[in-house]
């Protein structure tokens, strides 16, 4: 596999600082060398430049740092699209979850029809009408599905980018009332921790892959590290107890690799300030390896 490794040190989409250091922490965990050790060709590319929140006015409190996020997302979308058209599989390192606006838009422009599996404790399906915070990282999936501010929906051009019936959220356990209503209206598939408890990660992930890839040209996986229980991934900005285990996370990524449909991947919300001994960044690196073919035996 030819992999393009991109960093996006974004922390404009959330209130809590530190997640901008996530890409560096994952690189420090030797993700590039470890991917190459599996036999993949890796282009370890420069990160996109992101302005610091302290140097910019947040603007509309319902859409904080909109102008800056749009600029960074458009640049990322164009870079992801270009690498895909050159035959590469982009792995994008975050940064808060607003980076997925660019990575998923670019994947859709590069591949055509895509499906998305959104591993996350949260739904990220708010709009300006439902968001309790105005933080754009909680609006990204809705925008990709065509809901919310048109400036977010049309990142990379020609939005919306994903059919909501090919979106599957896995591991949800903290949904806002407004976004729950929107998720049901849009027809997004939501598999909560209760589903995983009852049915097991194997069954839930197989189903998610089938739903997301039905009629799709490629699969994008967006892995928010807060889907993992904080006992295993303490370095995230919005930790929620009761998440998936270390082995459930790896099994899910192993099944993604087995499907042969992975077209792009992002790993987001690693916050080294809140981490312990870089555990969360190391786990993110391990999960990327599982997603591209690493096995125990």
QUIGI-V585183 format. One record per residue. N is the residue number from 1. RES is the residue in one small letter. PHI is phi in whole degrees, 0 to 359 (* if undefined). PSI is psi in whole degrees, -180 to 180 (* if undefined). NEAR is the number of other C-alpha atoms within 12 Angstrom. Layout:
N RES PHI PSI NEAR
N RES PHI PSI NEAR
//
This chain:
1 x * 139 27
2 x 262 118 26
3 x 245 135 35
4 x 254 119 37
5 x 259 115 44
6 x 239 138 43
7 x 253 143 45
8 x 226 94 49
9 x 282 65 43
10 x 264 126 49
11 x 224 29 40
12 x 276 -21 45
13 x 275 -7 48
14 x 226 164 36
15 x 279 -27 25
16 x 268 128 26
17 x 281 162 28
18 x 115 -26 32
19 x 289 -15 45
20 x 295 -19 41
21 x 272 0 35
22 x 303 -49 47
23 x 302 -41 46
24 x 295 -39 34
25 x 295 -39 39
26 x 290 -40 45
27 x 296 -38 37
28 x 297 -26 22
29 x 280 12 27
30 x 67 38 25
31 x 299 -40 39
32 x 296 -50 33
33 x 297 -38 22
34 x 289 -35 27
35 x 294 -41 32
36 x 294 -34 23
37 x 296 -23 17
38 x 280 -6 23
39 x 103 3 17
40 x 276 150 24
41 x 271 127 22
42 x 236 127 25
43 x 262 107 25
44 x 271 94 27
45 x 266 159 22
46 x 297 150 19
47 x 283 154 29
48 x 289 140 31
49 x 282 128 21
50 x 235 129 32
51 x 292 151 23
52 x 282 141 22
53 x 304 -34 26
54 x 294 -18 13
55 x 263 2 11
56 x 228 154 16
57 x 275 129 17
58 x 294 -17 25
59 x 72 -141 17
60 x 304 120 15
61 x 295 -13 18
62 x 272 -15 25
63 x 215 74 36
64 x 293 133 30
65 x 59 35 34
66 x 302 -48 34
67 x 302 -45 25
68 x 291 -40 31
69 x 294 -39 45
70 x 299 -46 35
71 x 298 -47 27
72 x 294 -40 36
73 x 293 -40 44
74 x 296 -42 33
75 x 297 -45 29
76 x 297 -43 44
77 x 302 -44 39
78 x 294 -39 29
79 x 291 -43 37
80 x 297 -46 46
81 x 302 -45 32
82 x 297 -43 25
83 x 293 -38 32
84 x 297 -44 34
85 x 291 -17 22
86 x 270 3 16
87 x 93 16 19
88 x 257 156 29
89 x 257 112 41
90 x 285 135 48
91 x 242 117 54
92 x 251 130 57
93 x 253 125 52
94 x 252 171 51
95 x 79 153 51
96 x 286 172 50
97 x 289 -7 53
98 x 294 -17 54
99 x 296 -24 57
100 x 292 -18 57
101 x 301 -42 56
102 x 281 -43 53
103 x 293 -42 54
104 x 288 -41 56
105 x 299 -44 49
106 x 296 -39 47
107 x 296 -42 48
108 x 296 -41 42
109 x 291 -30 34
110 x 279 -38 34
111 x 259 -33 33
112 x 111 -125 25
113 x 282 123 30
114 x 237 156 41
115 x 250 156 44
116 x 229 128 50
117 x 253 124 50
118 x 247 92 48
119 x 281 113 47
120 x 194 143 43
121 x 290 -21 39
122 x 244 166 41
123 x 271 -28 44
124 x 52 37 51
125 x 240 30 48
126 x 275 164 38
127 x 233 -178 38
128 x 298 -24 31
129 x 281 -22 20
130 x 245 -19 28
131 x 293 128 30
132 x 280 -11 22
133 x 239 -25 23
134 x 80 7 29
135 x 278 124 34
136 x 290 -23 47
137 x 298 -18 50
138 x 267 7 44
139 x 241 -2 47
140 x 294 -47 52
141 x 294 -37 49
142 x 299 -44 49
143 x 297 -41 39
144 x 297 -29 51
145 x 271 -1 43
146 x 103 8 31
147 x 253 146 33
148 x 103 -161 31
149 x 298 128 27
150 x 302 -27 24
151 x 293 -29 28
152 x 278 -41 43
153 x 301 -36 31
154 x 260 21 32
155 x 304 134 41
156 x 77 -3 36
157 x 86 152 25
158 x 61 38 22
159 x 283 166 29
160 x 286 161 32
161 x 257 -17 41
162 x 224 132 44
163 x 292 122 32
164 x 302 -22 35
165 x 286 -11 29
166 x 251 25 37
167 x 247 130 43
168 x 231 120 44
169 x 268 130 47
170 x 237 129 49
171 x 94 12 44
172 x 295 141 37
173 x 205 9 33
174 x 211 85 29
175 x 248 138 29
176 x 284 151 24
177 x 300 -42 19
178 x 294 -42 23
179 x 287 -30 32
180 x 301 -43 29
181 x 297 -44 20
182 x 295 -41 32
183 x 300 -42 35
184 x 292 -42 18
185 x 295 -38 17
186 x 283 -22 26
187 x 86 21 21
188 x 289 142 35
189 x 275 124 35
190 x 240 122 44
191 x 243 110 37
192 x 274 177 34
193 x 298 -29 33
194 x 297 -42 21
195 x 298 -42 25
196 x 293 -41 31
197 x 300 -43 22
198 x 280 -39 13
199 x 253 -20 16
200 x 92 151 25
201 x 294 -34 34
202 x 301 -51 25
203 x 295 -45 21
204 x 296 -42 34
205 x 289 -41 38
206 x 303 -45 28
207 x 296 -43 30
208 x 300 -43 40
209 x 297 -43 42
210 x 297 -44 28
211 x 292 -43 30
212 x 288 -31 38
213 x 263 -1 32
214 x 295 109 23
215 x 79 8 19
216 x 263 155 27
217 x 272 -22 25
218 x 198 165 35
219 x 245 130 43
220 x 254 131 51
221 x 249 125 48
222 x 247 114 50
223 x 247 104 46
224 x 275 123 55
225 x 296 -15 54
226 x 283 -3 48
227 x 291 -26 49
228 x 280 145 44
229 x 301 140 32
230 x 300 -18 29
231 x 294 -25 23
232 x 256 -27 32
233 x 227 77 38
234 x 286 -21 33
235 x 270 63 41
236 x 228 156 46
237 x 281 -27 36
238 x 231 65 35
239 x 292 142 31
240 x 225 123 29
241 x 295 156 23
242 x 88 29 24
243 x 271 -175 37
244 x 288 159 37
245 x 273 171 27
246 x 305 -49 27
247 x 287 -34 22
248 x 297 -39 30
249 x 297 -45 40
250 x 293 -41 32
251 x 301 -44 31
252 x 302 -45 41
253 x 290 -34 43
254 x 296 -39 30
255 x 291 -35 32
256 x 300 -45 42
257 x 298 -43 31
258 x 299 -30 20
259 x 293 -26 24
260 x 70 14 22
261 x 253 -4 31
262 x 296 123 41
263 x 250 -24 47
264 x 195 157 50
265 x 214 138 51
266 x 232 148 52
267 x 237 118 55
268 x 229 167 56
269 x 69 27 57
270 x 281 121 54
271 x 240 98 46
272 x 299 -28 34
273 x 299 -33 24
274 x 263 0 27
275 x 273 172 30
276 x 233 115 21
277 x 55 33 19
278 x 62 25 30
279 x 300 -41 31
280 x 288 -39 43
281 x 292 -37 44
282 x 296 -42 35
283 x 295 -41 41
284 x 302 -43 49
285 x 298 -45 42
286 x 299 -40 35
287 x 292 -37 43
288 x 299 -41 48
289 x 297 -43 38
290 x 297 -37 31
291 x 292 -23 40
292 x 247 21 41
293 x 120 -3 31
294 x 291 138 27
295 x 228 159 19
296 x 294 -38 11
297 x 213 * 4
//
